[in-house]
Amino acid sequence: MQGENSLEKTNRINVLFDFYGPLLTEKQQTFLKCYFHDDFSLGEIAAEFEISRQAVYEHLKRAEQMLENYEEKLGLAYRHEKLQEGLDQLEHEIGRLPSSQQRPLLEAAARLRD
């Protein structure tokens, strides 16, 4: 269960980072990339930047909170997820149409995904 929560958190932070990463400071971006993308430990990041593990932890927590705050205010990741779910459902329904009618609709749905 702990592993699942950790994986869910990592996935969430990565999604939020994709949307809001440029709004963070360069240091926050670097620490999040090292920890969540590259799977560095707190100790490895601390050694690389010559700071304490506690400082790394605090930088990460602050950056995570910033990402969550942006999502709470802007909701871009939520909207994106709902759009993808809607497109999945649309494509499923298109699949139920006669094949002669499917192609232009599937192409339009694919353009919306881009």
GIHU-V17946 format. One record per backbone hydrogen bond with DSSP energy under -1.0 kcal/mol. NH is the residue of the N-H (numbers start at 1). CO is the residue of the C=O. E is the energy in kcal/mol with one decimal. If there is no record, write none. Layout:
BEGIN
((NH | CO | E) (NH | CO | E))
END
This chain:
BEGIN
((5 | 1 | -2.3) (6 | 2 | -2.3) (7 | 3 | -2.6) (8 | 4 | -2.9) (9 | 5 | -2.5) (10 | 6 | -2.6) (11 | 7 | -2.7) (12 | 8 | -2.5) (13 | 9 | -2.9) (14 | 10 | -2.4) (15 | 11 | -2.3) (16 | 12 | -2.9) (17 | 13 | -2.8) (18 | 14 | -1.9) (19 | 15 | -1.4) (20 | 16 | -3.3) (21 | 17 | -2.5) (23 | 20 | -2.1) (24 | 21 | -2.0) (29 | 25 | -2.5) (30 | 26 | -2.5) (31 | 27 | -2.7) (32 | 28 | -2.4) (33 | 29 | -2.6) (34 | 30 | -2.6) (35 | 31 | -2.6) (36 | 32 | -3.0) (37 | 33 | -1.1) (38 | 33 | -2.6) (40 | 34 | -2.9) (45 | 41 | -2.2) (46 | 42 | -2.8) (47 | 43 | -2.4) (48 | 44 | -2.2) (49 | 45 | -2.2) (51 | 46 | -1.9) (56 | 52 | -1.9) (57 | 53 | -2.8) (58 | 54 | -2.5) (59 | 55 | -2.4) (60 | 56 | -2.7) (61 | 57 | -2.7) (62 | 58 | -2.4) (63 | 59 | -2.3) (64 | 60 | -2.9) (65 | 61 | -2.3) (66 | 62 | -2.1) (67 | 63 | -2.4) (68 | 64 | -2.5) (69 | 65 | -2.5) (70 | 66 | -2.6) (71 | 67 | -2.3) (72 | 68 | -2.5) (73 | 69 | -2.1) (74 | 70 | -3.2) (75 | 71 | -1.7) (79 | 75 | -2.4) (80 | 76 | -2.5) (81 | 77 | -2.5) (82 | 78 | -2.5) (83 | 79 | -2.4) (84 | 80 | -2.5) (85 | 81 | -2.3) (86 | 82 | -2.4) (87 | 83 | -2.4) (88 | 84 | -2.4) (89 | 85 | -2.2) (90 | 86 | -2.5) (91 | 87 | -2.7) (92 | 88 | -2.0) (93 | 89 | -2.4) (94 | 90 | -2.6) (95 | 91 | -1.8) (96 | 93 | -1.2) (97 | 94 | -1.9) (101 | 98 | -2.1) (106 | 102 | -2.9) (107 | 103 | -2.4) (108 | 104 | -2.0) (109 | 105 | -2.3) (110 | 106 | -2.3) (111 | 107 | -2.1) (112 | 108 | -1.8) (113 | 109 | -1.4) (114 | 110 | -1.2))
END
